[in-house]
Amino acid sequence: MDKEKKDITIKLAKTAGFCFGVKRAVNTVYEQIEKGDKLIYTYGPIIHNEEVVKDLEEKGVKVIESEEDIEKIEADATVVIRSHGTTEKICDLIKAKGANIVDATCPFVQKIHRIVSKESMEGRTIVIIGNEGHGISKDVSSVCSGSVYIPISKKTESLNASVAAAIFMWEQNK
């Protein structure tokens, strides 16, 4: 059975690759390397891409992921905060060590933090649909002053890390 050969055209989707915030965070780490900063850390992997993380590690960048890790960093280190941000508590611990913080939090994530903070201060309940253990869910809930719910179900446990959270706010009947 002879099959006719056909030319194939492959087009790259416009949305392929890193999102704006992640690309910005990754570039920020490479900029710190180029500046000659010797002790560079990222709080959490800068991206969910093993090849990029490995490349950064080969260039001397270390990943820290806990309060215990922060205790071990040097005072003259630079810590880059990844695109989904972190809690104020973590930033305070890093500052207390005397390290320099470079905040690469995505501006869109910062906007979500501002909205959620304002809405919770006005008495609205915040519902985050996502993985309770994912950084975005933890970081968004950390800026809330009122009620926060992160429902856990089979569906939310199996969410891909790139779809970490959907946030809903409502005003409770008074």
Buried (B, 14 or more C-beta within 10 A) or exposed (E): EEEEEEEEEEEEEEEEEBBEBBBBBBEBBBEBBEEEBEBBBBBBBBBBEEEBBEBBEEEEBBBBEEEEBBEEBEEEBBBBBBBBBBBEEBBEBBEEBEBBBBBBBBEEBEEBBEBBBEBBEEEBBBBBBBBBEBBBBBBBBBBBBBEBEBEEEEEBEEBEEEEBBEBEBEEEEE
